[in-house]
Amino acid sequence: MLPPQPLAHGVLIARYKRFFADVTLDDGRAVTAHCPNPGAMLGLNAPGLGVWVSAAEGAKRKLAWTLELVEADGGLVGVNTLAPNRLVAEALAADAIPELAGYGVHRREVRCGDASRVDFRLEHSGRAPCWVEVKNCHLRRSEALAEFPDCVAARSLRHLRELAARVAAGDRAVQLFVIQRTDCDRFAACADLDPAYAAGLTAAARAGVEVLCYGCDIGVEAIAIARRLPWIDAPGGG
């Protein structure tokens, strides 16, 4: 996936009200960028961090810039939570996720349950449909462990229950974590920040929901899903 172009480099001054980020660009301009990330962005919101923002040239938007990448821990971290769905769509089209290869139809934003939509429904003649929910992961607090979520994620917990319901109905269901950073070699649910979600992920896996975690190659020029990482379940988990 090519990040939105052109990208401009700058320094983060402040991230506030969840969706705003003040940035000083390298050319001296002070801009306020849209921050497409409702999470806490722990470790990625400190003033002084290098950032990359995209310009919405020609678009009639209140904020003409969007926060895309943060320089942290010696590398780039993708913070745009809209990017993982685009990355997964490209990977599915190229059969680049082996566990999800071989489906002829990839439908997006398909209604599931009474009031929710799942990111992808994969279909192929002779196979049960496969429901895939995608989550963006950018939290790393120690060693090389990626974690999700970085704050209480009640909506994400509801998605897990809906995936489990699809398995009970005879379909296949997958929770796919896209880790938008390059310095992690494993993944775990963040039990101290959201114990309900961590327990829900274990329960969903025991109910037959498949848990897949994929890291990315990230650069200013391109981002791509690259490698599968192991899921480290909570003690006593499945």
N, CA and C of each residue as an Amber inpcrd file, in Angstrom:
protein
   714
   0.8480000  -1.1880000   0.0000000   0.0000000   0.0000000   0.0000000
   0.8780000   1.2300000   0.0000000   0.5700000   2.1600000  -0.8510000
   1.2800000   3.4320000  -0.8600000   0.5960000   4.3780000   0.1160000
   1.3360000   4.9370000   1.0700000   0.7190000   5.9370000   1.9450000
   0.2220000   7.1160000   1.1170000  -0.7940000   7.8170000   1.6190000
  -1.2610000   8.9970000   0.8820000  -0.1070000   9.9480000   0.6060000
  -0.0660000  10.4400000  -0.5960000   1.0240000  11.3350000  -0.9850000
   0.4690000  12.7330000  -1.2830000   1.2590000  13.7800000  -1.0900000
   2.6230000  13.7230000  -0.5680000   2.6500000  13.6580000   0.9550000
   3.7100000  13.0670000   1.5080000   3.9220000  13.0650000   2.9510000
   4.9180000  14.1620000   3.3160000   4.6810000  14.7760000   4.4440000
   5.5900000  15.8050000   4.9400000   6.0380000  15.4250000   6.3370000
   7.2900000  15.7140000   6.6450000   7.8510000  15.3770000   7.9510000
   7.7440000  16.5770000   8.8840000   7.5620000  16.2690000  10.1510000
   7.5020000  17.3220000  11.1420000   7.7230000  16.7800000  12.5380000
   7.4240000  17.6130000  13.5250000   7.5660000  17.2570000  14.9360000
   6.2200000  17.4270000  15.6190000   5.8350000  16.4290000  16.4030000
   4.5660000  16.4940000  17.1240000   4.6740000  17.4840000  18.2760000
   3.7430000  18.4130000  18.3100000   3.6750000  19.3900000  19.3980000
   2.6950000  18.9130000  20.4690000   1.5340000  18.4330000  20.0340000
   0.5330000  17.9370000  20.9820000  -0.5150000  17.1380000  20.2290000
  -0.9780000  16.0660000  20.8530000  -2.1420000  15.3440000  20.3580000
  -3.2260000  15.5070000  21.4270000  -4.4300000  15.9480000  21.0360000
  -5.4430000  16.2940000  22.0150000  -6.8400000  16.0460000  21.4460000
  -7.7970000  15.9370000  22.3410000  -9.1900000  15.6660000  21.9740000
  -9.2940000  14.4830000  21.0150000  -8.3950000  13.5480000  21.1550000
  -8.3250000  12.3000000  20.3760000  -8.0280000  12.5100000  18.9060000
  -8.6830000  13.4430000  18.2480000  -8.6140000  13.5190000  16.7920000
  -7.8390000  14.7270000  16.2550000  -7.0770000  15.3890000  17.1190000
  -6.3150000  16.5460000  16.6860000  -4.8450000  16.3780000  17.0590000
  -3.9800000  16.7970000  16.1540000  -2.5440000  16.7530000  16.4260000
  -1.9100000  18.0230000  15.8730000  -1.2800000  18.7930000  16.7580000
  -0.5430000  19.9760000  16.3170000   0.8710000  19.5500000  15.9470000
   1.3120000  19.9680000  14.7670000   2.5980000  19.5470000  14.2180000
   3.3250000  20.7670000  13.6580000   4.6200000  20.8200000  13.9080000
   5.4620000  21.8060000  13.2340000   6.2150000  21.0980000  12.1290000
   5.9250000  21.4650000  10.8840000   6.5840000  20.8370000   9.7500000
   8.0320000  21.2900000   9.6520000   8.8210000  20.5100000   8.9280000
  10.2390000  20.8300000   8.8060000  10.4890000  22.1810000   8.1430000
   9.5130000  22.6320000   7.3560000   9.6910000  23.9380000   6.7070000
   9.2540000  25.0970000   7.6000000   8.8840000  24.7920000   8.8510000
   8.5350000  25.8320000   9.8060000   7.0570000  26.0870000   9.9720000
   6.2340000  25.5510000   9.0800000   4.7960000  25.7730000   9.1910000
   4.2080000  25.0240000  10.3870000   3.2950000  25.6620000  11.1030000
   2.5560000  25.0280000  12.1890000   1.1830000  24.6320000  11.6580000
   0.8580000  23.3410000  11.7360000  -0.4120000  22.8500000  11.2000000
  -1.1160000  22.0090000  12.2600000  -2.4180000  21.9090000  12.1160000
  -3.2050000  20.9840000  12.9200000  -3.6880000  19.8740000  12.0110000
  -3.3090000  18.6520000  12.3340000  -3.6490000  17.4950000  11.5060000
  -4.7630000  16.6870000  12.1500000  -5.5500000  16.0490000  11.2980000
  -6.5270000  15.0790000  11.7840000  -5.7920000  13.8380000  12.2540000
  -6.1410000  13.3460000  13.4280000  -5.5370000  12.1280000  13.9740000
  -6.5570000  10.9980000  13.8720000  -6.4280000  10.1210000  12.8660000
  -7.4350000   9.0830000  12.6350000  -7.2180000   7.8750000  13.5400000
  -7.2700000   8.1310000  14.8430000  -6.9960000   7.0830000  15.8170000
  -7.7160000   7.4360000  17.1140000  -8.7500000   6.6740000  17.4910000
  -9.4970000   7.0040000  18.7010000  -8.8710000   6.4600000  19.9730000
  -7.7810000   5.6860000  19.8630000  -7.1810000   5.0650000  21.0300000
  -6.3120000   6.0170000  21.8290000  -5.6650000   5.4580000  22.8500000
  -4.8300000   6.2800000  23.7260000  -3.5000000   6.6380000  23.0820000
  -3.0510000   5.8560000  22.1090000  -1.7560000   6.0740000  21.4490000
  -0.6210000   6.1560000  22.4610000  -0.6080000   5.2340000  23.4190000
   0.4240000   5.2250000  24.4470000   1.8020000   5.0940000  23.8140000
   2.7060000   5.9700000  24.2310000   4.0630000   5.9480000  23.7240000
   4.2330000   6.5910000  22.3660000   3.1310000   7.0300000  21.7660000
   3.1860000   7.5960000  20.4180000   2.6450000   9.0200000  20.3600000
   2.3840000   9.6100000  21.5110000   1.7740000  10.9350000  21.5400000
   2.6060000  11.9560000  22.3140000   3.8820000  11.6280000  22.5340000
   4.7270000  12.5310000  23.3190000   5.2120000  13.7010000  22.4660000
   5.1270000  14.9230000  22.9600000   5.6600000  16.0650000  22.2270000
   7.1380000  15.8480000  21.8860000   7.4950000  16.2270000  20.6680000
   8.8720000  16.0900000  20.2250000   9.1350000  14.9020000  19.3360000
   8.1980000  13.9590000  19.2560000   8.3810000  12.8160000  18.3700000
   8.2980000  13.2630000  16.9070000   9.1000000  12.6560000  16.0720000
   8.9920000  12.9040000  14.6450000   7.7490000  12.2520000  14.0840000
   7.0950000  12.9150000  13.1470000   5.8710000  12.3850000  12.5570000
   5.8690000  12.6500000  11.0580000   5.0320000  11.9010000  10.3720000
   4.7790000  12.1070000   8.9460000   3.2940000  12.3230000   8.7600000
   2.9470000  13.3740000   8.0370000   1.5460000  13.7080000   7.7930000
   1.3000000  13.7790000   6.2870000   0.0790000  13.4330000   5.9050000
  -0.2890000  13.5070000   4.4910000  -1.1510000  14.7320000   4.2470000
  -1.0410000  15.2740000   3.0500000  -1.8110000  16.4570000   2.6730000
  -2.9960000  16.0440000   1.8180000  -4.1770000  16.5140000   2.1760000
  -5.3820000  16.2340000   1.4020000  -5.5490000  17.3410000   0.3740000
  -4.7010000  17.3150000  -0.6270000  -4.7120000  18.3820000  -1.6200000
  -6.0030000  18.3530000  -2.4430000  -6.6340000  19.4950000  -2.5550000
  -7.8440000  19.6010000  -3.3430000  -9.1050000  19.1950000  -2.6090000
  -8.9570000  18.5930000  -1.4410000 -10.1380000  18.1500000  -0.6960000
 -10.6750000  19.2890000   0.1630000 -11.9860000  19.3680000   0.2410000
 -12.6220000  20.3900000   1.0620000 -12.8240000  19.8190000   2.4630000
 -11.7770000  19.9090000   3.2640000 -11.8020000  19.3930000   4.6160000
 -11.4360000  20.5010000   5.5890000 -11.9640000  20.3760000   6.7930000
 -11.6300000  21.3570000   7.8190000 -10.1440000  21.2910000   8.1430000
  -9.5880000  20.0690000   8.1920000  -8.1690000  19.8700000   8.4470000
  -7.5240000  19.2990000   7.1910000  -6.5570000  20.0050000   6.6470000
  -5.9610000  19.6120000   5.3710000  -4.8690000  18.5660000   5.5120000
  -4.4980000  18.2240000   6.7600000  -3.4290000  17.2580000   6.9930000
  -3.9400000  16.0920000   7.8200000  -3.3050000  14.9220000   7.6370000
  -3.6670000  13.7200000   8.3860000  -2.4090000  13.0900000   8.9560000
  -2.4410000  12.7480000  10.2370000  -1.3180000  12.0800000  10.8730000
  -1.2650000  10.6200000  10.4120000  -0.1410000  10.2050000   9.8410000
  -0.0070000   8.8530000   9.2850000   0.9890000   7.9840000  10.0560000
   2.1930000   8.5150000  10.3040000   3.2770000   7.7280000  10.8880000
   3.9260000   8.5030000  12.0230000   4.3810000   7.7550000  13.0320000
   5.1150000   8.3420000  14.1460000   6.4660000   7.6470000  14.2400000
   7.5100000   8.4170000  14.4690000   8.8420000   7.8570000  14.6720000
   9.0120000   7.5550000  16.1580000   9.1440000   6.2620000  16.4860000
   9.2460000   5.8590000  17.8920000  10.0650000   4.5860000  18.0020000
  10.8600000   4.5060000  19.0550000  11.6480000   3.2980000  19.3380000
  12.5360000   2.9020000  18.1660000  13.0360000   3.8910000  17.4480000
  13.9640000   3.6270000  16.3670000  13.3450000   3.2190000  15.0480000
  12.0310000   3.3160000  14.9240000  11.3750000   2.9360000  13.6730000
  10.1170000   3.7390000  13.4390000   9.3950000   3.3780000  12.3840000
   8.1370000   4.0260000  12.0490000   6.9690000   3.1890000  12.5620000
   5.9560000   3.8700000  13.0520000   4.7480000   3.2060000  13.5510000
   3.5450000   3.8180000  12.8540000   2.7010000   2.9810000  12.2680000
   1.4960000   3.4630000  11.6230000   0.3900000   3.6880000  12.6350000
  -0.1560000   4.9010000  12.6620000  -1.1990000   5.2270000  13.6360000
  -2.5510000   5.4900000  12.9800000  -2.6180000   5.4530000  11.6700000
  -3.8850000   5.6480000  10.9710000  -4.6710000   4.3420000  11.0320000
  -5.7560000   4.3180000  11.7990000  -6.5050000   3.0790000  11.9840000
  -7.3360000   2.6980000  10.7560000  -7.3670000   3.5620000   9.7450000
  -8.0410000   3.2080000   8.4990000  -7.1260000   2.3910000   7.5830000
  -5.8250000   2.4630000   7.8150000  -4.8760000   1.7910000   6.9340000
  -4.9720000   0.2650000   6.9650000  -5.1510000  -0.3930000   8.1200000
  -5.1630000  -1.8540000   8.1230000  -6.1900000  -2.4880000   7.1930000
  -7.3800000  -1.9120000   7.0790000  -8.3640000  -2.4990000   6.1690000
  -7.8990000  -2.4260000   4.7220000  -7.2410000  -1.3340000   4.3510000
  -6.6960000  -1.2370000   3.0050000  -5.5520000  -2.2270000   2.8120000
  -4.7220000  -2.3730000   3.8330000  -3.6270000  -3.3400000   3.7550000
  -4.1540000  -4.7610000   3.6050000  -5.1780000  -5.0930000   4.3700000
  -5.7490000  -6.4390000   4.2920000  -6.4100000  -6.6710000   2.9420000
  -7.1100000  -5.6670000   2.4270000  -7.7440000  -5.8200000   1.1140000
  -6.7010000  -6.1230000   0.0460000  -5.5670000  -5.4230000   0.0780000
  -4.5010000  -5.6860000  -0.8840000  -3.9220000  -7.0840000  -0.6900000
  -3.7110000  -7.4640000   0.5700000  -3.1400000  -8.7780000   0.8450000
  -4.0810000  -9.9000000   0.4240000  -5.3730000  -9.7190000   0.6420000
  -6.3390000 -10.7330000   0.2150000  -6.3490000 -10.8780000  -1.3020000
  -6.2950000  -9.7620000  -1.9990000  -6.3070000  -9.7970000  -3.4620000
  -5.0890000 -10.5220000  -4.0090000  -3.9740000 -10.4380000  -3.2780000
  -2.7330000 -11.0750000  -3.7260000  -2.5190000 -12.4410000  -3.0830000
  -3.5120000 -12.9340000  -2.3240000  -3.3580000 -14.1860000  -1.5740000
  -2.0930000 -14.1620000  -0.7230000  -1.8070000 -13.0080000  -0.1190000
  -0.5910000 -12.8360000   0.6720000  -0.7670000 -13.2260000   2.1340000
  -1.9850000 -13.5790000   2.5300000  -2.2290000 -14.1280000   3.8610000
  -2.6330000 -15.5790000   3.6500000  -1.7110000 -16.5230000   3.7830000
  -1.9880000 -17.9230000   3.4080000  -3.2300000 -18.5020000   4.0750000
  -3.4780000 -18.1290000   5.3220000  -4.6260000 -18.6890000   6.0280000
  -5.9590000 -18.2280000   5.4450000  -5.9260000 -17.1510000   4.6510000
  -7.1600000 -16.6050000   4.0830000  -7.1490000 -16.6540000   2.5570000
  -6.2700000 -17.4440000   1.9790000  -6.1630000 -17.5400000   0.5260000
  -7.2450000 -18.4440000  -0.0440000  -7.5320000 -18.2330000  -1.3250000
  -8.4120000 -19.1450000  -2.0520000  -9.8740000 -18.7710000  -2.0780000
 -10.2320000 -17.6200000  -1.5410000 -11.6190000 -17.1680000  -1.6050000
 -11.7860000 -16.2630000  -2.8200000 -12.7980000 -16.5550000  -3.6240000
 -12.9730000 -15.8000000  -4.8580000 -13.6340000 -14.4500000  -4.6890000
 -14.3750000 -14.2700000  -3.6020000 -15.1130000 -13.0240000  -3.3770000
 -14.7110000 -12.4510000  -2.0260000 -14.3570000 -11.1740000  -2.0260000
 -14.0090000 -10.4700000  -0.7870000 -14.9720000  -9.3090000  -0.6300000
 -15.9770000  -9.4720000   0.1930000 -16.9430000  -8.4000000   0.4330000
 -16.5290000  -7.6090000   1.6700000 -16.7100000  -6.2880000   1.5980000
 -16.2810000  -5.4260000   2.6910000 -17.4710000  -4.8160000   3.4190000
 -17.2690000  -4.5930000   4.7170000 -18.2660000  -3.9290000   5.5630000
 -19.6310000  -4.6240000   5.4380000 -19.6600000  -5.8890000   5.8110000
 -20.8740000  -6.6910000   5.6900000 -21.5970000  -6.7170000   7.0360000
 -22.9070000  -6.5070000   6.9800000 -23.6850000  -6.4900000   8.2160000
 -23.6190000  -7.8490000   8.9030000 -23.4490000  -7.7880000  10.2270000
 -23.3670000  -9.0040000  11.0350000 -24.0500000  -8.7170000  12.3600000
 -25.0590000  -9.4930000  12.7050000 -25.7920000  -9.2160000  13.9260000
 -26.7840000  -8.0910000  13.7220000 -27.2730000  -7.5510000  14.8180000
 -28.3370000  -6.5590000  14.7490000 -27.8370000  -5.1540000  14.4330000
 -26.6210000  -4.8170000  14.8750000 -26.2100000  -3.4230000  14.7370000
 -24.7340000  -3.2620000  14.4000000 -24.1240000  -4.2610000  13.8190000
 -22.6960000  -4.1750000  13.5380000 -22.3850000  -4.6240000  12.1160000
 -21.1910000  -4.2500000  11.6920000 -20.6580000  -4.7190000  10.4230000
 -19.2840000  -5.3220000  10.6790000 -18.9880000  -6.3930000   9.9560000
 -17.6690000  -7.0110000  10.0340000 -16.8800000  -6.5620000   8.8130000
 -15.5790000  -6.3940000   8.9700000 -14.7620000  -5.7680000   7.9360000
 -14.7720000  -6.5210000   6.6100000 -14.6860000  -7.8520000   6.6570000
 -14.6670000  -8.6360000   5.4240000 -15.4970000  -9.9060000   5.5940000
 -16.1510000 -10.2860000   4.5060000 -16.7690000 -11.6060000   4.4030000
 -16.1990000 -12.2360000   3.1380000 -15.4820000 -13.3430000   3.3150000
 -14.8470000 -14.0430000   2.2050000 -15.7360000 -15.1960000   1.7790000
 -15.9140000 -15.3400000   0.4760000 -16.8270000 -16.3580000  -0.0430000
 -16.1800000 -17.1180000  -1.1890000 -16.5160000 -18.4030000  -1.2820000
 -16.0740000 -19.2290000  -2.4000000 -17.0010000 -20.4270000  -2.4900000
 -17.2940000 -20.8190000  -3.7010000 -18.2100000 -21.9340000  -3.9180000
 -17.6990000 -23.1910000  -3.2160000 -18.5820000 -23.8120000  -2.4820000
 -18.2340000 -25.0500000  -1.8000000 -17.5860000 -24.8600000  -0.4450000
 -17.4000000 -23.6160000  -0.0150000 -16.7780000 -23.3500000   1.2810000
 -17.7120000 -22.4940000   2.1270000 -17.6490000 -22.7090000   3.4230000
 -18.4170000 -21.8480000   4.3250000 -17.8560000 -20.4350000   4.2600000
 -18.7060000 -19.4320000   4.3760000 -18.1850000 -18.0630000   4.3800000
 -17.2530000 -17.8390000   5.5550000 -16.3090000 -16.9430000   5.3590000
 -15.3350000 -16.6140000   6.3950000 -15.4700000 -15.1380000   6.7420000
 -15.7650000 -14.8530000   7.9950000 -15.9150000 -13.4790000   8.4770000
 -14.5930000 -13.0340000   9.0950000 -14.0940000 -11.8830000   8.6810000
 -12.7920000 -11.3940000   9.1480000 -12.9470000  -9.9900000   9.7230000
 -12.6430000  -9.8520000  10.9980000 -12.6210000  -8.5440000  11.6390000
 -11.1660000  -8.1230000  11.8050000 -10.8450000  -6.8850000  11.4110000
  -9.4710000  -6.3840000  11.4100000  -9.3100000  -5.3480000  12.5170000
  -8.2180000  -5.4720000  13.2800000  -7.9060000  -4.4820000  14.3130000
  -6.4920000  -3.9620000  14.1080000  -6.3420000  -2.6650000  14.2700000
  -5.0280000  -2.0390000  14.1790000  -4.3230000  -2.1300000  15.5290000
  -3.0620000  -2.5410000  15.5010000  -2.2770000  -2.6540000  16.7260000
  -1.0030000  -1.8390000  16.5750000  -0.7530000  -0.9320000  17.5230000
   0.4760000  -0.1410000  17.4650000   1.1400000   0.0110000  18.8240000
   0.6310000  -0.6830000  19.8400000   1.1730000  -0.5490000  21.1850000
   2.3100000  -1.5350000  21.4240000   3.4430000  -1.0150000  21.8820000
   4.5500000  -1.8410000  22.3570000   5.1120000  -1.1600000  23.5950000
   5.0820000  -1.8850000  24.7230000   5.5550000  -1.2930000  25.9750000
   6.8470000  -1.9270000  26.4850000   7.0990000  -3.1680000  26.1110000
   8.2920000  -3.8390000  26.6010000   8.7480000  -4.8810000  25.6000000
  10.0630000  -5.0540000  25.5330000  10.6700000  -6.0310000  24.6480000
  10.0790000  -5.9180000  23.2480000   9.6410000  -7.0410000  22.6910000
   9.1350000  -7.0260000  21.3200000   7.6870000  -7.4910000  21.2750000
   6.9210000  -7.1650000  22.3130000   5.5410000  -7.6130000  22.4350000
   4.5770000  -6.5390000  21.9480000   3.7910000  -6.8750000  20.9250000
   2.7040000  -6.0080000  20.4800000   1.4670000  -6.3150000  21.3050000
   0.7040000  -5.2640000  21.6400000  -0.4760000  -5.4540000  22.4730000
  -1.6780000  -4.7040000  21.9080000  -2.8550000  -5.2400000  22.1550000
  -4.1200000  -4.6040000  21.8080000  -5.1140000  -4.9960000  22.8840000
  -5.9720000  -4.0570000  23.2920000  -6.0660000  -2.6450000  22.9050000
  -5.1880000  -1.7740000  23.7970000  -5.1440000  -0.4710000  23.4820000
  -4.3880000   0.4580000  24.3230000  -5.3090000   1.2820000  25.2120000
  -6.5890000   0.9080000  25.2350000  -7.5700000   1.4980000  26.1360000
  -8.7710000   0.5560000  26.1300000  -9.7640000   0.8270000  26.9460000
 -10.9490000  -0.0350000  26.9790000 -11.6160000  -0.0430000  25.6100000
 -11.9100000  -1.2580000  25.1110000 -12.4220000  -1.4110000  23.7440000
 -13.7120000  -2.2300000  23.7570000 -14.7770000  -1.6290000  24.2550000
 -16.0490000  -2.3360000  24.3770000 -16.5960000  -2.7560000  23.0120000
 -16.4440000  -1.8960000  22.0150000 -16.9480000  -2.2240000  20.6760000
 -16.1850000  -3.4140000  20.0950000 -14.8820000  -3.4570000  20.3180000
 -14.0870000  -4.5730000  19.8200000 -14.4780000  -5.8770000  20.5100000
 -14.8260000  -5.8030000  21.7760000 -15.2920000  -6.9870000  22.4910000
 -16.5960000  -7.4890000  21.8920000 -17.4860000  -6.5770000  21.5340000
 -18.7360000  -6.9750000  20.8970000 -18.4710000  -7.6860000  19.5650000
 -17.4670000  -7.2120000  18.8270000 -17.1220000  -7.8640000  17.5690000
 -16.6850000  -9.3140000  17.7960000 -15.9280000  -9.5570000  18.8630000
 -15.5030000 -10.9230000  19.1620000 -16.7130000 -11.8350000  19.3930000
 -17.6780000 -11.3310000  20.1170000 -18.8760000 -12.1390000  20.3980000
 -19.6560000 -12.4150000  19.1210000 -19.6820000 -11.4410000  18.2250000
 -20.3770000 -11.6470000  16.9580000 -19.6420000 -12.6630000  16.0860000
 -18.3150000 -12.6450000  16.1190000 -17.5530000 -13.6510000  15.3770000
 -17.8210000 -15.0420000  15.9400000 -17.8560000 -15.1480000  17.2610000
 -18.1470000 -16.4480000  17.8790000 -19.5320000 -16.9500000  17.4890000
 -20.4820000 -16.0390000  17.3610000 -21.8290000 -16.4240000  16.9460000
 -21.8300000 -16.9580000  15.5170000 -20.9740000 -16.3970000  14.6470000
 -20.8900000 -16.8940000  13.2720000 -20.3100000 -18.3020000  13.2390000
 -19.3400000 -18.5670000  14.1060000 -18.7950000 -19.9300000  14.1870000
 -19.8740000 -20.8990000  14.6590000 -20.6410000 -20.5000000  15.6470000
 -21.7160000 -21.3510000  16.1490000 -22.7520000 -21.6390000  15.0740000
 -22.8930000 -20.7150000  14.1120000 -23.8520000 -20.8970000  13.0180000
 -23.2750000 -21.7450000  11.8860000 -22.0110000 -22.1600000  11.9970000
 -21.4150000 -23.0150000  10.9840000 -20.4540000 -22.3240000  10.0360000
 -20.2380000 -21.0130000  10.2210000 -19.3040000 -20.2790000   9.3740000
 -17.8980000 -20.3280000   9.9670000 -16.9630000 -19.7680000   9.2410000
 -15.6120000 -19.5720000   9.7320000 -15.4710000 -18.1110000  10.1530000
 -14.7020000 -17.8350000  11.2010000 -14.5220000 -16.4560000  11.6590000
 -13.0850000 -16.2540000  12.1140000 -12.5480000 -15.0810000  11.7940000
 -11.1480000 -14.7660000  12.0740000 -11.0390000 -13.3700000  12.6690000
 -10.3160000 -13.2690000  13.7780000  -9.9130000 -11.9680000  14.3060000
  -8.4750000 -11.7310000  13.8590000  -8.2770000 -10.7160000  13.0150000
  -6.9760000 -10.4450000  12.4180000  -6.4150000  -9.1430000  12.9860000
  -5.2740000  -9.2400000  13.6520000  -4.5810000  -8.0640000  14.1820000
  -3.4740000  -7.6710000  13.2150000  -3.5160000  -6.4300000  12.7610000
  -2.4750000  -5.8920000  11.8850000  -1.5840000  -4.9930000  12.7370000
  -0.3390000  -5.4030000  12.8960000   0.5930000  -4.7070000  13.7720000
   1.4150000  -3.7460000  12.9250000   1.0840000  -2.4560000  13.0420000
   1.7180000  -1.4390000  12.2050000   3.0300000  -0.9410000  12.8150000
   3.9220000  -1.8690000  13.0660000   5.2620000  -1.5320000  13.4820000
   6.1610000  -2.7380000  13.1850000   7.4710000  -2.5050000  13.1720000
   8.4030000  -3.5420000  12.7100000   9.2330000  -4.1340000  13.8340000
   9.0370000  -3.6960000  15.0640000   9.9100000  -4.1280000  16.1540000
   9.2540000  -5.1070000  17.1080000   8.2670000  -5.8460000  16.6480000
   7.5700000  -6.8210000  17.4850000   7.6820000  -8.2130000  16.8670000
   7.7970000  -9.2250000  17.7370000   7.8710000 -10.5950000  17.2410000
   6.7860000 -11.5010000  17.8120000   5.8570000 -10.9160000  18.5800000
   4.7370000 -11.6780000  19.1100000   3.6530000 -10.7000000  19.5390000
   2.4610000 -11.2530000  19.8310000   1.2960000 -10.4250000  20.1440000
   0.5780000 -10.9990000  21.3570000   0.0060000 -10.1040000  22.1720000
  -0.8380000 -10.5190000  23.2930000  -1.9320000  -9.4860000  23.5050000
  -3.0660000  -9.9410000  24.0070000  -4.1070000  -8.9980000  24.4190000
  -3.6360000  -8.2720000  25.6700000  -4.0040000  -7.0040000  25.7700000
  -3.5230000  -6.1540000  26.8530000  -4.4560000  -6.2900000  28.0620000
  -4.1600000  -7.2590000  28.9260000  -5.0730000  -7.6010000  30.0090000
  -5.1340000  -6.5400000  31.1000000  -4.0590000  -5.7720000  31.2960000
  -4.1080000  -4.7880000  32.3630000  -4.9060000  -3.5480000  31.9720000
  -4.9150000  -3.2060000  30.6870000  -5.6740000  -2.0320000  30.2350000
  -7.1330000  -2.3680000  29.9380000  -7.4010000  -3.5940000  29.4970000
  -8.7780000  -4.0150000  29.2330000  -8.9070000  -5.5060000  29.5060000
  -9.0700000  -5.8900000  30.7800000  -9.1810000  -7.3160000  31.1110000
 -10.3740000  -7.9960000  30.4530000 -11.4510000  -7.2540000  30.2320000
 -12.6300000  -7.8570000  29.6010000 -12.3170000  -8.2690000  28.1720000
 -11.5840000  -7.4240000  27.4540000 -11.2460000  -7.7840000  26.0770000
 -10.2920000  -8.9670000  26.0510000  -9.2980000  -8.9790000  26.9230000
  -8.3530000 -10.0950000  26.9530000  -9.0760000 -11.4090000  27.2190000
  -9.9950000 -11.4020000  28.1880000 -10.7640000 -12.6040000  28.4820000
 -11.6710000 -12.9550000  27.3080000 -12.2140000 -11.9290000  26.6500000
 -13.0960000 -12.1760000  25.5080000 -12.3660000 -12.7930000  24.3360000
 -11.1020000 -12.4020000  24.1280000 -10.3380000 -12.9780000  23.0290000
 -10.0720000 -14.4560000  23.2890000  -9.7160000 -14.7980000  24.5110000
  -9.5160000 -16.2010000  24.8640000 -10.8130000 -16.9890000  24.6920000
 -11.9200000 -16.4090000  25.1560000 -13.2090000 -17.0980000  25.0410000
 -13.5890000 -17.2920000  23.5810000 -13.3560000 -16.2820000  22.7530000
 -13.6850000 -16.4060000  21.3310000 -12.8460000 -17.4890000  20.6660000
 -11.5620000 -17.5530000  21.0170000 -10.7020000 -18.5920000  20.4460000
 -11.1880000 -19.9720000  20.8540000 -11.5880000 -20.1220000  22.0930000
 -12.1040000 -21.4160000  22.5530000 -13.4040000 -21.7750000  21.8520000
 -14.1330000 -20.7580000  21.4120000 -15.3900000 -20.9920000  20.6900000
 -15.1510000 -21.2590000  19.2080000 -13.9060000 -21.2000000  18.7620000
 -13.6010000 -21.5130000  17.3710000 -13.1960000 -20.3540000  16.5040000
 -13.1500000 -19.1420000  17.0560000 -12.6730000 -17.9890000  16.2900000
 -11.1550000 -18.0990000  16.1410000 -10.6640000 -17.9740000  14.9270000
  -9.2270000 -18.0400000  14.6830000  -8.5990000 -16.6790000  14.9430000
  -7.4640000 -16.6790000  15.6180000  -6.7480000 -15.4460000  15.9240000
  -5.4880000 -15.4110000  15.0730000  -5.4030000 -14.4200000  14.1820000
  -4.2400000 -14.2370000  13.3260000  -3.6040000 -12.8900000  13.6210000
  -2.2810000 -12.8640000  13.6670000  -1.5400000 -11.6290000  13.9210000
  -0.4720000 -11.4850000  12.8420000  -0.4570000 -10.3280000  12.1930000
   0.5120000 -10.0860000  11.1300000   1.2090000  -8.7500000  11.3460000
   2.5350000  -8.7880000  11.2590000   3.3240000  -7.5760000  11.3020000
   3.4690000  -6.9800000   9.9180000   3.9540000  -5.7520000   9.8700000
   4.0630000  -5.0230000   8.6090000   5.5000000  -4.5760000   8.3530000
   5.8140000  -4.4200000   7.0840000   6.9680000  -3.6390000   6.6620000
   6.4750000  -2.2110000   6.4620000   7.1470000  -1.2550000   7.0770000
   6.6580000   0.1220000   7.0560000   7.7570000   1.0670000   6.5990000
   7.4410000   1.8830000   5.6310000   8.3360000   2.9310000   5.1810000
   7.5270000   4.1260000   4.7290000   8.1840000   5.2230000   4.5030000
   7.4940000   6.4090000   4.0070000   6.9410000   6.1510000   2.6100000
   7.6060000   5.2950000   1.8380000   7.1910000   5.0300000   0.4630000
   6.1000000   3.9700000   0.3640000   6.0780000   2.9990000   1.2870000
   5.1100000   1.9050000   1.1690000   4.9460000   1.2000000   2.5080000
   3.7740000   0.6050000   2.6860000   3.4670000  -0.2210000   3.8550000
   2.8380000  -1.5070000   3.3350000   3.2200000  -2.6450000   3.9110000
   2.6640000  -3.9180000   3.4530000   2.6330000  -4.9130000   4.6030000
   1.6020000  -5.7470000   4.6150000   1.5650000  -6.8720000   5.5420000
   2.6860000  -7.8300000   5.1560000   3.4590000  -8.2740000   6.1570000
   4.6950000  -8.9730000   5.8220000   4.8370000 -10.3540000   6.4450000
   4.5210000 -10.5220000   7.7230000   4.8640000 -11.7830000   8.3770000
   3.8770000 -12.0850000   9.5020000   3.6240000 -13.3790000   9.7000000
   2.7470000 -13.7790000  10.7900000   3.5240000 -13.8030000  12.0950000
   2.8790000 -13.3220000  13.1550000   3.4510000 -13.3380000  14.4920000
   2.6070000 -14.2260000  15.3930000   3.2120000 -14.8870000  16.3640000
   2.4340000 -15.7540000  17.2650000   1.6040000 -14.9460000  18.2560000
   0.4430000 -15.4820000  18.5630000  -0.4000000 -14.9220000  19.6080000
  -0.0480000 -15.6090000  20.9200000   0.2990000 -14.8180000  21.9320000
   0.6040000 -15.3360000  23.2620000  -0.6400000 -15.1550000  24.1060000
  -1.3580000 -16.2420000  24.3490000  -2.5970000 -16.1470000  25.1090000
  -2.2920000 -15.9240000  26.5900000  -3.2910000 -15.4660000  27.3150000
  -3.1420000 -15.2450000  28.7440000  -2.9120000 -16.5780000  29.4400000
  -2.2890000 -16.5620000  30.6290000  -2.0880000 -17.8080000  31.3750000
  -3.4060000 -18.5560000  31.5500000  -3.3670000 -19.8350000  31.2130000
  -4.5740000 -20.6390000  31.3090000  -5.4740000 -20.5270000  30.1130000
  -5.0990000 -19.6980000  29.1190000  -5.9100000 -19.5330000  27.9190000
  -5.7550000 -20.6940000  26.9780000  -6.5510000 -20.6140000  25.8680000
  -6.5230000 -21.7060000  24.9210000  -5.4900000 -21.4920000  23.8610000
